[in-house]
Each structure stands twice: as C-alpha cells, then as structure tokens.
Amino acid sequence: MSIKGWKKLAPFCFYAVVIALLLITAVRGPAMSKSRIVILVVCGFLSWGLVEYVVHRFAFHLETLPVFGSNFLNASHLAHHEDPKAMNDLFANLKMSVPVATAYWLLAWEVLGTWLAASYLFMGLVVGYFCYEWLHFQAHHGRSRLPLLRYLRKYHLLHHYRTPDRRFGVTSPVFDLLFGTFAPGKSRGVSHAR
C-alpha cells in the first residue's frame, strides 16, 4: 500500500489507539456497572447520527461560515461532491475529525460529570463513526445485495446527484426526517451514477 493509501487509514488507526487507551484507563479506573457501560456505549453510537447530520449540514454545506477553518471543511466536501468516486476526499481526515471528537468528549464530560462516562459514550461515537466511513465507502464504491445497504446507497447518491441541500444523513435518514431535510423521491438512474 502506498503512503497515500496509509494516510487514508490514519483516522481509523488513530481512533483505534484512542479507544484502546481509553479502555485500558477505564478498566483501571473507578468501577462502573456493566449495564451503565452498555447504555453509554449505545447512546454514544446513536449520537453519531446527530453529529454526522449537524457536521454534514452545517459545516460542509454552508458556503460562508464565520467559523475558523470553515473554508477548509467546505472546500474538502465540495471536492467530494465534484468527484464523488475519488478516494482522496471520501474519508474524513484527522484535521476535520479531531476537533469534532475533542469537542464531543469534553462536552460529554461536562454533561455527564465524569471522564469515565464521557469515555464510554465517546467509544460508542467512534463505533458509529467507523460504521459511517464504511457505509460512505459502500455508497460510492460498493454494490450490496442487502436491501438496507442498497437503500442507504441510493439515498446518499440522491444527495450527491439530485438534492445536495437535502438528505444529509449517510448512516440513517432519521435526522433528515426530524429536521425536515428528508426528500422522498424516485431514484431511477441514480444507482448507476457512481
């Protein structure tokens, strides 16, 4: 694998190491019930959909943002829209994901009151992020026989080719439904537009 290929895997390796370190630290930390751990991880996993939606809609698709770094975020995502099959802009890089991940973990710590609970919540978020990256890759480069994956692929490709101002969810249309950006429609001709 080339150096460019390894760079694409950097976020996966980085977050796998972060999760391993958090687990090692958590196991040596104060005791927490297994049921609470499971609830936190599941809630973190489910929260990924909201994080994905908010970042995709409000950071990647706004032309002018008053936030530092918005041009970088927007330009990278627009490049992905210009050439959806290109591998260069398919995966989120660390420059984009680390600030979001850090803000999430710190906010979780503030809300939950302990670094340990925030860490378990964060672990679930990272699992959601890994699912997102896999589903996003599948949407642009895969062909599945599973109806759910075919639906998510068509849903995402409709976002690219027909409605870039709608359908911001990649892993799920749930937040599009909740926030009014869901767009039902015919998808004929989209599945071959790869």
Protein Blocks (a to p, Z undefined) as FASTA:
>chain_A
ZZklmmmmmmmmmmmmmmmmmmmmmmmmccddfklmmmmmmmmmmmmmmmmmmmmmmmmm
pfbdcbehklmmmmmmmmmmmmmmbmklmpccfklmmmmmmmmmmmmmmmnopaklmmmm
mmmmmmmmmmmmmmmmmmmmgccfbfklmmmmmmmmmmmmmmmmgokbfkbcklmmmnop
accddfehklmmZZ
